[in-house]
Amino acid sequence: MTEFDLSTREGRWKHFGSVDPIKGTKPTTKDEMTDLQSTHKNFLFEIEQVGIKNLVYPVWIDNFQTAGNFSFSTSLNQDEKGINMSRILEAVESEYDNGIRLEFDALTKLLHTLKARMNQHSAGVDVQGKWFFNRLSPVTGIKAVGHADVTYGLAVHDDDITRKTLTLTAAVTTLCPCSKEISEYSAHNQRGIITVKAYIDKDATLPSDYKDVLLDAMEANASSMLYPILKRPDEKRVTERAYENPRFVEDLIRLIAADLVDISWLTGFDIECRNEESIHQHDAFAKLTYRQP
């Protein structure tokens, strides 16, 4: 049995089973290596989307840096075997400046860069991140950082935008109208999780506070919004406001929809509210879909 010098890292590696590299016969330089993905012949079908998912990269949402989870795709012509997926990361890096800015103009530019590098007609991206914002407590006005989940969806074909969506998910308080009605005192309440997927008119000019507009429609129609910091005067106000504004999940999505239909830069939306029930073992939920006629 071969004895190895255990005082060296290489010796310890071989002691645990590592072996020397073999002398290979295949090329070792990029220009000499076969590029199977660039093979051209009839591969039967065009592919609408091919790419990568779960790419985590630093992003900027407003003035906060956070982590974004990306899915990128491009089209693939019938006569091409595959895409060079490393070019997706190269396109991202070409637009990287201490983070990718999550806003539609920046993502549109990134998709056109990706499309050009891939020599394809179409490209798309979906990216989810944590949107942080400053929030003041309702009575004492103490500032702290709140958050909601935001997902940008965008697709382009040649020079046209073909898909433009913004999805927000935020937690609120909902107080049960039935419980308030039948009880001598008190009423059960719970945390409600609202998700709004907004379909944005690709030709419209968005206001600078478009995320705030959507979030306000979600939170203002709930029994109460949530706050990072509450002192006793704030807690009193939040509790009383919830009691003054009882909401079933059905009530909440209808009230949100009533606000959203008046937004000129939306072509439609999907709304879901899910209550994490405080007196049941199950959750309650409601969904609503609207498209402009």
Salt bridges, closest charged atoms under 4 A:
ASP20 OD1 - LYS14 NZ 2.98
ASP62 OD1 - LYS211 NZ 3.17
ASP79 OD2 - HIS40 ND1 3.72
GLU90 OE1 - ARG117 NH1 3.74
GLU95 OE1 - LYS109 NZ 2.81
ASP126 OD1 - ARG163 NH1 3.03
ASP149 OD1 - LYS130 NZ 2.74
ASP158 OD1 - HIS121 ND1 2.94
ASP158 OD2 - HIS157 NE2 3.51
ASP203 OD1 - LYS202 NZ 3.73
GLU219 OE1 - ARG135 NH2 2.62
GLU240 OE2 - LYS236 NZ 2.56
GLU244 OE1 - ARG237 NH1 3.63
ASP270 OD1 - ARG291 NH1 2.97
GLU272 OE1 - LYS287 NZ 3.91
GLU276 OE2 - ARG274 NH1 3.53
ASP283 OD2 - ARG274 NH1 2.84
